[in-house]
Every structure is written in C-alpha cells, then in structure tokens.
C-alpha cells in the first residue's frame, strides 16, 4: 500500500513538472516572420501578399507574435506536382496541383525546428494565377498549421535554452570580422522572456558599443554634410543614432548647438532638437534597443538568401 502511494506521488510529481514545462514553453514570446528563399518560383507579389496575410492570421490565432523581420521565420516553398487542362468555352482552364512545404527555421544559424506539407489545388490560365488561387485556400484555422506553429515555437525555445553559449560565441566571431549587423541581429533574436537573456543582453551591449565606435564617425560626417547644406531634419535624425555616452557624444552635442544657432526658435522647436537629445541621454537603454532593432532590420533587408514578406 505504501509503495503504491509513493508511486502515485511520483507520477503526480512528473505530470506536474511536464505541465509546468509546457506552460513555460507557451509563455515564451517568440517573434516569427514570413520569408521565402530567393529565387522561389510561383511567388509573385499577389501570391506572396496572400500567403503572408494568411500565415500572419494563423500565427495571431495561435498566440504567436508575428514580426516583419526576425531571425526566426516560417519559410514556405511551393512545388508543382500535377497539371490538368479542362477544355471549355473560349479558353481552357488549367488545374494545377501544388505541394506547399512550411519550414520554421533560423535564417542566421540555419537551424530547422519544424516542417509540414500541405497539398493545394488551384485553377487558372497560368501557373501564377493558379498559385494565387491555391494559396487563398490556406485556412488560418487549419489545425495542421496550428500544430506546426506550436511545435516549432516550443523547439525554438528549447534551442535557445540549450545554445546560449554557442550563440554568444557565434556573435563574437562575427564581431571579429566586423559583421556587427549580423551579430546584433543574431543576439537580438534571443527571446527576452527566456532565462539566460541577461547574458545575451550583456553581450549585445558590448557589440553595440563596438558598432557605435566603428560607425559613429561615419554618422557624424553624414550629419555634418546635411547641416552644411541646410538639411537640418536629416542632421537631427542622424544625431539621434549617436550613443550619447559613446565616443562621438561631445561632437554630437556641439553640432546640435550649431544647428540651434543656425535656425530660429520656432524652427528649433519644430525639429525638437533639444527633446531628442534629452530623450537620448535620459532614456539611453530604450534608445539603444531601438537602434539595435533598426540595425537588425537593416541586416535582414539586405539578405541575399531570403526575401521577407512584409505586406
């Protein structure tokens, strides 16, 4: 009897642990984007727009944070597996059978987390027209897609938990090659709700400081050039990208003072130059995170291997 009671308690403990693990995985906020590999056939602007809309709706209905740009993507590919011509009227209708493959992966590390295939059929007078028709049949409420997204996000969370050190090391290697944008994109993709994020955040600050040191001179030169031709809006905007605790802070403040002297008070208020500088100094951490987000976004936009669907 005592053995049976101990067994029950052990089973209850294990079930509780599994339940907590599941809840923990569900509570991790994963930012997921939609991107296709470059050169993917069939996806014209119309098809891509429909696909992106349907996938974002599916993510939203499953509690997943949909992001325009992210290291974690749902990558769709479409293969033509059959074609039939239906004679009728003045024009024949062509029926195309496709196989849609969805893969959740990390665009920088190449890690794959989940994959699924869905058969689709579309009708039209061309492959692109039939493709768009087929993609419209994808339901955001499809349970297969919901299962795919849930499994993928759970594996993403596990991947980050298990690979914190290797991700930081990979970022350090990229920094050594002055690939600051890719390093910041890699580190900033780590979910902030995961244990261990503080280690990643500390590394991100170091990379950000090195990036600022490398680029602030270029930013200041661009700001000075804009000031020289009277483009004060651009000059002020560029000054907003300078870390006000970095090596170019003194120069940035001096140029801001020069801009103020060059324009009347009404124009200075319109440009909000003082507010911008105060915001930068007082809310430095927020400004850093925003700048890192912009650097990461710029990196994803420059990608040759993937095209992000951001409609």
C-alpha positions, 0 to 999 in steps of 0.5 A: 500500500505504501509503495503504491502511494509513493508511486502515485506521488511520483507520477503526480510529481512528473505530470506536474513538472511536464505541465509546468514545462509546457506552460513555460514553453507557451509563455515564451514570446517568440517573434516569427516572420514570413520569408521565402528563399530567393529565387522561389518560383510561383511567388509573385507579389499577389501570391506572396501578399496572400500567403503572408496575410494568411500565415500572419492570421494563423500565427495571431490565432495561435498566440504567436507574435508575428514580426516583419523581420526576425531571425526566426521565420516560417519559410514556405516553398511551393512545388508543382506536382500535377497539371490538368487542362479542362477544355471549355468555352473560349479558353481552357482552364488549367488545374494545377496541383501544388505541394506547399512545404512550411519550414520554421527555421533560423535564417542566421544559424540555419537551424530547422525546428519544424516542417509540414506539407500541405497539398493545394489545388488551384485553377487558372490560365497560368501557373501564377494565377493558379498559385494565387488561387491555391494559396487563398485556400490556406485556412488560418484555422487549419489545425495542421498549421496550428500544430506546426506553429506550436511545435516549432515555437516550443523547439525554438525555445528549447534551442535557445535554452540549450545554445546560449553559449554557442550563440554568444560565441557565434556573435563574437566571431562575427564581431571579429570580422566586423559583421556587427549587423549580423551579430546584433541581429543574431543576439537580438533574436534571443527571446527576452522572456527566456532565462539566460537573456541577461547574458545575451543582453550583456553581450549585445551591449558590448557589440553595440558599443563596438558598432557605435565606435566603428560607425559613429564617425561615419554618422557624424560626417553624414550629419555634418554634410546635411547641416552644411547644406541646410538639411537640418531634419536629416542632421537631427535624425542622424544625431539621434543614432549617436550613443550619447555616452559613446565616443562621438557624444561631445561632437554630437552635442556641439553640432546640435548647438550649431544647428540651434544657432543656425535656425530660429526658435520656432524652427528649433522647436519644430525639429525638437532638437533639444527633446531628442537629445534629452530623450537620448541621454535620459532614456539611453537603454530604450534608445539603444534597443531601438537602434539595435532593432533598426540595425537588425532590420537593416541586416535582414533587408539586405539578405541575399538568401531570403526575401521577407514578406512584409505586406 
